[in-house]
């Protein structure tokens, strides 16, 4: 069987790659060089001498956008221990009750109470019956190696369905019901 | 699936783990600003106020939140998080964004999973390269062959159009580390993409969990292969 063309694995400068980290590595693995990257020669210049067949010349290629390389996103490493998806069942004055589904699949669904104070202020307006949230428990480890126990609750944010989308969903449901002849 | 979880749990934890969603289509970068996301209630107001803006320009927007980096050009949208507790939040943000901008033509999507592992010893680090790229075929052709990047492409195991690409290379971020990336690539016909992004977003919504589990399994299988 003929393999799929590799075009979308080309460099992102051509705007086709769905990789997010396009950089070539600067070091070799296995025996050639030590793992100490500070002693490594930058070999990227070599890649300029590799022949690559030109793309279809009839297509205009836009000038590349080159992103500045920025530092790593976060400075703390999160080590997950447990993860649940929750659905708010009832909201009381200072707490709410939710049904939790274990995302690691090791324990059955359960009900739990959460103090509203455990929810970030920016998410409090989202605490309503039916709202979905994610609850992660784990360790946050700093670059210095210091670990701290962490419990993170974050509510799902999705825009409300539009009238058009609701109508389309109703239409699909009607069609399915007709196919099943379910009255 | 349980077998996969057991395998994953038995393995060493990655030093860095990230997911990203890369979309290829036609975008108006200037829309994608923290204040817009906040006004649409896709992120918290406090997050928008604390955003670190790298650049806002008609051609390119780059900004960071505590848990997210976003890079948008006219043909490429990238949202990435390295915070494992925010992986699903990233999916929701992309879904929410393009539920609002539903007429945006998008024709390709990459659901990418990256992990950087620190190897216990230099020997183990070298062994990964020896195992995945044996040196025998190179003997006498080049001196001291070493694996710099290995890219393998495979068929999709489902009915979607696209492919799966796995890249293995020395980590640039973790000393004595191995970086493995899985590019779970989906694409649709250009004509369908012109109608908007409902199809691609439907794939994102329905395939996210499967994709994440599959990519994780690929990475752990590679790390544990003998």
Interface residues (C-beta under 8 A of the other chain):
Chain A: X3 X4 X6 X8 X9 X12 X15 X16 X17 X18 X19 X20 X21 X23 X24 X25 X26 X27 X28 X29 X30 X31 X32 X33 X34 X35 X36 X37 X43 X62 X65 X67 X68 X70 X72 X73 X74 X77 X78 X79 X80 X83 X85 X104 X105 X120 X121 X122 X123 X134 X136 X138 X150 X152 X154 X156 X157 X158 X159 X165
Chain B: X1 X2 X5 X13 X15 X16 X18 X20 X22 X23 X24 X40 X41 X42 X43 X44 X45 X46 X47 X54 X59 X60 X62 X64 X66 X67 X68 X69 X71 X73 X74 X75 X76 X78 X80 X81 X82 X83 X84 X85 X86 X88 X89 X92 X93 X95 X96 X99 X100 X108 X109 X110 X112 X114 X122 X125 X126 X127 X128 X129 X130 X133 X135 X144 X145 X146 X147 X148 X149 X151 X153 X155 X163 X165 X167 X169 X170 X172 X173 X175 X176 X177 X178 X179 X181 X183 X185 X187
